[in-house]
Structure formats: C-alpha cells, structure tokens
Amino acid sequence: MANKMVPVILIVEDDDSLSRMYSEIFEKEQFIVVKASDGEDAIQKANTEKPDIIILDLMLPKRGGLGVLQIIKSNPETKNIPVIILTAYPQDEYREVAQNTGAIDFLSKSETMPAQVAEKVKNIIGWNKGK
C-alpha cells in the first residue's frame, strides 16, 4: 500500500446483496472496491488490480474459494496480498486448509458482523482514513 493513497479491496462474493452491502461499507471507509462474483473472475482481478486485501467467499461458481486462495498464494505477483476468508461454511477442515494455504483470517458470515469485518480489514492493512 506504500504508493497508494487509498486502499483497494477485492470482495469475492457470489451473493449480490452481500457483495453490495460490503461494497457500501468499504466505500464509506474510503476504500476503492473491486468486486468479483466467481472464482475465475477473482483470480483475474487479483492479478490485474493488485488489491491491498481480499475478502474471499469459499462457495463460488467456476472455482471454489480454496482453489482461488491456492492460486493467489502460489503466484509471486499476488502471494503477499492478505486474504480473509468470509464463509457460511466455517467447518474446521476448511479453516485448517485455508490457514495452511495462507489465509490471514477465517470468519463465519453468521457469527461476524459486517462492522467487525471492516475493523479487521482496516487493522490488517493499517488503514485509518483520518490520517
């Protein structure tokens, strides 16, 4: 984020209402929001946009979130981008695979309020819009 004044977040979510809600939250925090609704689009946008952080759902069309995470983390161009998994399926085996693959956090959609997600993201990238 050194050269950017405003952080870029990639939100990978196939549920349009959730995608819109998180986009609005991060736009209010003055983020540039890039959205992807399937796994293939997520990989392409991670490569072209080089976001400061990615929020990644697990259950996605075209390629699942764990596959997307594996590709992002194996690419030298994108491997250092922090990835937060935000899923409706918080099973321990998914959590373990995600963390072993390089996810920085693993959150349950039903147990994590959107404001908590926003705070985590801001803390991870060190964003304080009042700076």
DABEL-V159372 format. One line per field, one symbol per residue. phi: phi as a letter, one per 40 degrees, with the letter a starting at -180 (. if undefined). psi: psi as a letter, one per 20 degrees, with the letter a starting at -180 (. if undefined). burial: + if it has 9 or more other ideal C-beta (glycine too) atoms within 8 Angstrom, else -. Layout:
BEGIN
phi->???
psi->???
burial->???
END
This chain:
BEGIN
phi->.dcbcbcbbbbbacccccccccdcdccccgccbbbbbacccccccccccfccabbbcccbcgacccccdccccccdcbccccbbcbbcbccdccdcccccchccabbcdcbbcdcccccddccccgcbccc
psi->jgiphpqppooopiohhgggghggghhhjkqpppqqjrgghggghghhhmrhqpppqgoqqgprhhggggggiiphhihjpppppoqimkqhhggggghhijphroqphiipqhhhggggggggikpoii.
burial->------++++++++---++-+++-+++-+-+-+++++++-+++++++-++++++++++++--+++++++++++-+--++-+++++++--+---++-+++-+++--++-+--+-+-+++-+++-++-+----
END
